Amino acid sequence: MSNSVKKMTFVAVAYAGEASIPVFEKATNFWAYYIEDGKIYKRELLSLFPESTDDLIEKMGRSMFDVLICRNFGPKAMAKLKARGKRLYSFEGGCDRAVRAFLDREIKEL
């Protein structure tokens, strides 16, 4: 019997109803992806309705997401999210393409 525990990676990609991914500070919706062994097992839309940028930083900082993908991150958000152990990536294409680029290691961590 194996004691190995498979780690699921939780990825959130900012979404604004367009083909382009918004910057973190403008995001209110995120597509949530659940990935294990390079396979995407689930995708669902998460709406946060933050009251402010600080509220958004706090919500995502406390979230289960390991990886956040947005068009870009402001310096305050980047510092606070990284301090919480979040891995941040920048991408300008669509959400599904962003996750594929992450899985294929086509984008680098900020």
C-alpha positions as CSV (number, residue, x, y, z in Angstrom):
1,M,0.0,0.0,0.0
2,S,1.4,3.4,-1.0
3,N,1.4,6.4,1.4
4,S,1.9,8.9,-1.5
5,V,-0.6,11.7,-1.5
6,K,-1.5,13.2,-4.8
7,K,-1.5,17.0,-4.6
8,M,-4.3,18.8,-6.4
9,T,-3.4,22.3,-7.7
10,F,-6.1,24.9,-7.6
11,V,-5.8,27.6,-10.2
12,A,-7.9,30.8,-10.5
13,V,-7.9,32.8,-13.7
14,A,-9.4,36.3,-13.7
15,Y,-12.4,36.6,-16.0
16,A,-14.4,39.6,-17.2
17,G,-16.6,38.0,-19.9
18,E,-14.2,38.8,-22.7
19,A,-11.5,37.0,-24.5
20,S,-8.9,39.0,-22.6
21,I,-8.0,38.4,-19.0
22,P,-8.3,41.5,-16.8
23,V,-5.7,42.8,-14.4
24,F,-6.1,41.5,-10.8
25,E,-7.3,44.7,-9.3
26,K,-10.2,44.9,-11.8
27,A,-11.3,41.2,-11.5
28,T,-14.5,40.2,-9.8
29,N,-14.9,36.8,-11.4
30,F,-12.4,33.9,-11.7
31,W,-12.6,30.6,-13.5
32,A,-11.6,28.0,-10.9
33,Y,-9.6,25.0,-12.3
34,Y,-8.8,21.9,-10.3
35,I,-5.7,20.1,-11.7
36,E,-4.1,16.8,-10.7
37,D,-1.3,15.0,-12.6
38,G,-1.6,17.5,-15.5
39,K,-5.3,16.9,-16.0
40,I,-8.0,19.4,-15.5
41,Y,-10.8,17.8,-13.5
42,K,-13.2,20.6,-13.0
43,R,-13.8,24.2,-14.0
44,E,-16.4,26.5,-12.4
45,L,-17.0,30.2,-12.2
46,L,-16.3,32.0,-8.9
47,S,-17.8,35.4,-8.3
48,L,-16.2,37.4,-5.4
49,F,-17.9,40.8,-5.4
50,P,-15.1,42.5,-3.6
51,E,-15.8,45.8,-1.8
52,S,-12.3,47.1,-2.6
53,T,-8.9,46.0,-3.9
54,D,-7.9,45.3,-0.4
55,D,-10.9,43.0,0.1
56,L,-10.1,41.2,-3.2
57,I,-6.5,40.7,-2.0
58,E,-7.7,39.4,1.4
59,K,-10.3,37.0,-0.2
60,M,-7.8,35.5,-2.7
61,G,-5.0,35.5,-0.1
62,R,-7.2,33.3,2.2
63,S,-8.5,31.1,-0.7
64,M,-7.5,27.6,-1.5
65,F,-6.0,28.7,-4.8
66,D,-2.3,27.9,-5.2
67,V,-2.0,29.7,-8.6
68,L,-3.5,33.0,-9.7
69,I,-3.4,34.1,-13.4
70,C,-4.3,37.6,-14.4
71,R,-3.2,40.0,-17.1
72,N,-1.0,41.7,-14.5
73,F,-0.9,42.5,-10.7
74,G,-0.2,45.8,-9.0
75,P,2.8,45.9,-6.6
76,K,0.6,45.9,-3.5
77,A,-1.4,42.9,-4.6
78,M,1.7,41.1,-5.8
79,A,3.5,41.6,-2.5
80,K,0.6,40.5,-0.3
81,L,-0.4,37.5,-2.3
82,K,3.1,36.2,-2.6
83,A,3.5,36.7,1.2
84,R,0.5,34.3,1.5
85,G,2.3,31.7,-0.7
86,K,0.3,32.3,-3.9
87,R,2.1,31.7,-7.2
88,L,1.3,34.5,-9.7
89,Y,1.4,34.4,-13.4
90,S,0.6,37.0,-16.1
91,F,-1.3,36.0,-19.3
92,E,-3.3,38.0,-21.8
93,G,-5.2,35.4,-23.8
94,G,-8.4,33.5,-22.8
95,C,-8.9,31.6,-19.5
96,D,-8.7,28.0,-20.9
97,R,-5.6,29.0,-22.9
98,A,-4.0,30.5,-19.7
99,V,-4.4,27.2,-17.8
100,R,-3.0,25.3,-20.8
101,A,0.0,27.6,-20.9
102,F,0.5,27.1,-17.2
103,L,0.3,23.3,-17.5
104,D,2.7,23.4,-20.5
105,R,5.1,25.7,-18.6
106,E,4.8,28.3,-21.3
107,I,4.4,31.1,-18.8
108,K,6.8,32.0,-16.0
109,E,6.0,32.8,-12.4
110,L,6.1,36.5,-11.5
